[in-house]
């Protein structure tokens, strides 16, 4: 049975969201146990009031809470008994297979990286998230804000861990298709960092399909989209804003006059289907990818439905044993890339020697 450690105190609403979300999740998934981490008395009271089956829940006391606006460095230094830190410790100790928190993103990343460390060969963890694209297809995008400045090597590492995660969770897809987010599909476009990354990915053994543009992310033809955290975060927030704008605009138009209101009644089934398909709560749960442990970040302002889906994301990763598969895949992919680099270096050296001899 899979065990998830839950930061019960994290997020804008804390227990008012995490406990109902946990209750809904337990009803959906019978093969799971939860470790609810936080103030023992407060967590216990909330669980009893929500009617949560206590035989599948264990309360782990934590005396401190990381505030949503707290500096990550201070949280890491001064909040060693926070619900966030204690939840991550359960993963480190092997008691839980994944940790979930809706708390302070910066503090969660700093704490997770300090406690769990990164997978060998991965310099920095990235924030990754599955986005709806095409019919019944999800595209993984990373980095979404953890690293605003990246080297070509780090972007390649993101591509590798992203590809391995998709392959672990969706083996039926075959080798995941990886795209590099750029201002155009031509290999001559983009910053120097992006151009160098393109060359590295092209020489590696990933299923690299080349540069992709922002409007390609949703066509269902890409499995992994790679970008630095600056570009990725801007794109994510733009997508969220565009969806909200479209929803508001459609609602406004249907309320404009009686004719449109009648049309809205006829279109109601389609509108409900569209709303359900694009409900951002269903895609709540960003993955801290590249760590030696599964950590999922829920949006701090989500409701109990959104938090339930964040727990679902962590559960599916743990169920697929994604971490062990990612570590094995990363080692093989980075070794292959290093071999290609050594061959290119040897060829360059040979060419130089030939040129020198000819002179």
N, C-alpha and C positions, 0 to 999 in steps of 0.2 A: 504494500500500500504506500502511495506517495504522500509525503508530508511537506507542507508549505509553511514557512515562517512568515507571519503577517505583522507588519508594523501597524498595530491597531490605533495608535495615537496620531499618526501622520495625516497630512492633508488639511485643507481649509476647515473641514467639519469634523475630522477625527472620528470618534466612535459612532457618531450619528450616521456616518456613511460606511465605514469599514465593517461594522458588525452586521447591518442588514445585507451588505454586499456578500459577506462571508456566509450568512444564512442562505441566501439565494444560490450561491455557488455550491454549497454542500448538498442542496436538493438536486442540482443538476449532475453532480459528480459523486457517485457513491464510493468510489475507490480512492478516497483521499482523506487525510487528516490535516487539521490546521493547528498551528501553534500561534495563539493570539498573544502578541507581546505588548506589554504596557502596564499601566497601574493596575495591579491585581484586583483591587476592590472595584474600581470603576469598570474595568473590562468584564468582570464577572457579573456585575449588575446589568450591564448592557446586554450581555449574552442571554441572561435569564429572561429579560424583558422581551427579547426578540425570539424567544423559544428555540434557540439553537440547540441541537442535540449534543449534549456535553460529552457523550461517550466518544465523539470524534473530534473533540477540541481539548487542547491543553493550554492553560494560561501560564505564560512565562512573565514573571514580574520584571519591570524596568522602571527605575525611579525617575528618569529624566525624559524630557521630550525636546526634540530639535524644532525650534520655531521656523516658520516658513520663510522669514526674512533674516535668519541668522547666517552669519558669515561661515562658509564651509570650513575654513581653517580653525575657527573658534569651536565649532561643533565637534570637529575631529579631536581637538585637544581637550576640551572641557566637558564633553558629553559622552563619556565612555560607558555610561549606564543608561543611555537613551534607548527608547524602543527601537529606533532605527538600527543602532549599532548592535544591540542584542539580537535582533532578527537576523542580521547578516552573520553574526557569530554562529548561529545555528547551522548555517550553510557551511561555514568554515570547519566546524566540528563534525560535519557529516550527519547531524541529527535531522536536518531538513534538506530536501533536494533543490529548493529554490526559496528566495525571499521576495516579498512584494511590499512596496511602500508607496504612499501618495505624498510623502513628505518633500522637504526642500531638495530640489534636484541636485544642486551643487554639493550640498552636504552628503547626499546619498552617494553620488559618484565618488567623492573624496574618501568617504568611509569604506565603500565597497572596494575601491582600488587599494586602499591601505590594508584592509583585512584579508582580502582574497588574492591580491596580486593579479598580474596578467598572465595569459597563456604564453609559454616560451615562444619567442619570436615575434610577439606582438608588443609594440612599444606603448601604445595607448589604447584604452577601451573606447568604443564609439557608442553613440546612442542610435539604435536601429528601431525601425517601426514598419509593420506591414500596412500597406495602403491598398484600397480596392482598385483593381484595374481590369478592364475587360469583364467578360462573363464568368463568374465563379473563379476569379483569379486574384491573387494577392501579390504585390510587388514589395520586396524589402528595400527600404531606402536607408542609407547611412552615409555620413554621420549627420545627426540632426541637431548638433549644438555643443557637443562635448569638447571639440577641438576646432577652434576657429582658424588656426594656422596649421597646415599639415605639409609634410615633406612628401615627395613622390613615393618613397618607401612606405610611409604610413598609409597613404591612400591605397597602395597595393595590398597592404595588410588588411585594410577594411574590406577590400574586394574578396580576399581569401576567406576571412571569417564569415562574411555575409553569404558567400557561395556555399560554404560548409554548413551553415545553419539551415539554409533553404533545402539543401540536399538531405539533411538529417530529418527535417520535418516533413518534406514532400519528396520522398525518393521516387515516386511515380513520375515526376517531371523529367527525370534524367539529369544530365549535367546542367546546372542552372546557367541561364544566359545573363552575363554581366555587362552593364553599360556604364560608361563614365559620363557624368553630367557635364555638359559643355555648352558654349554659345552657338555651336554648329556641329554638324556631323563630320566635317572634314578634319583630317588629322593635323592640318596646319593651323587650326584655330585654337584659341584659348591662351591662358597664361603659360609661362615657362613650366610651372609646376605641373599643370594639366598635360602639357605636351610630353614632358618626361614620363609622367605616369602612363600615358598612352603607350609609349614605347615599351615600358616595363611589362604592362599587361599583355601587350601583343606578343611579347617573347615568352611569356609564361604558358602554363598548361590549363589555365582557366578557360571557360567557354566565353571568351571576350568578344562581344559583337561590335565594339567600337564606341565612338562618342554618341551620346544621345542628348536630345534637347528636352526641355521641361514638358513640352506637350506630348512627348513619347512615353512618359511615365505611366500613363493610364491606358495605353493601347493593348495591354495584355501580352506584349511580345518581349518583355524584359522581366527577369526574375529578381535581379539585384541592381540597384542604382547607387553608384558611389559618388560622393561629393565631400568636400571639407565641411566642417561644422558651421561655418559662416553662411555658405551658400545653401546648405541643406536646411538650416533652421529658417532662413528667409523663405525658402520654397514651402516648407511645411506650414508656416504661419500664413502665407499667401493662400495656400489651398484651403485652410480652415476659414479664412476670411471670405474667400470666394463662395464657399458652400453656404455660409451664413447669409451672404448678400443675395444669392440666388433664391434661397428659401424665403427670405423676406420679400423679395421682388415678386415671386410667384403668388405669395399670399396677398400682397397688396393689389395685384392685378385682378385676382378673383373676387376681391371685395370692392372693386371700383364701381360697379353698377349691378342692377338686378340680373341683367343678361349674363354677366360674368359669374354671378353667384349661382345661377342655374347650371351654367357650364361646369362649375366647380363640383356640383353634386354628381354630375355624370362622370367627371374625371376622378372622383374620390378614390376608387380602388387603385388606380394608377398612381395617384399622389401618395397614398399610404404605402404602396410598394416601394416607390422611390425614396420616401422618407426613411423607411426601414433599411433599405439598402445602403443609404448614405449616412445613417445614424452614427455620429462620431464615437458614441459610447461603445459601439461594437468593435472599434479598432483601438480602444484605450489599452494602454500597456506597452510602453517602450522598453526595449531590451538593452541592457548594458552589455554589449557584445565585446568579447576579448578578455573577459575576466575568467579566473579559475573557479567559477561558480555562477549559478543562474540568479540574476537579479533583475526584477521587472519594476519599472517605474510607472505608477498610475498618475494620471493628471490630478493635480492637487485640488482642482475645483469640480471634479466629477461627482456624480451621484452614486447611489448604491448599485445601479445597473452597470455603469461604467466600471466601478471597482470590481464587480463580479467578473467582467470580461478581462480585466487585468489579471485576476486570479486564474482565469481560464488560460491565458497566454502562458503564465508560469507553469501551469499544470501540463500543458501540451509539450512544453520544452523538457520538463522533467520526465514525462512519460516516454518521450522519444529518445531519452538518454543523449540529448543533443550535445551536452558538454564534452563527453568522452569522444563522440564522433568528430566534433569540431577540433579537439586537440590533436587527434590522429591525422585528420585531413590537413590541418594547418602545417604540421610538421612535414608532411609529404609535399605539399605545394611550395612551401618556402625552400625546401631542399632542392626541388626541381628548378626553382627560379635562381637559386644560387649557382647551380650547375650551369645554367644557361649563361649567367654573368661570367663565370670563370672561362667558359668557352669563348665568349665574345672578347674577353680581356686577352686570352691567349692568341686569338686571331689578330687582334689589334697590335699586339706585341710583335707577332710574326711579320705583319705588313710593315711595321716600322723598321724592323731589321732588314727586310728586303730592300726598302727604300734607301736605308743607310748604305747598304752594300753596293747598290747601283750607283750611288754618288761617288 
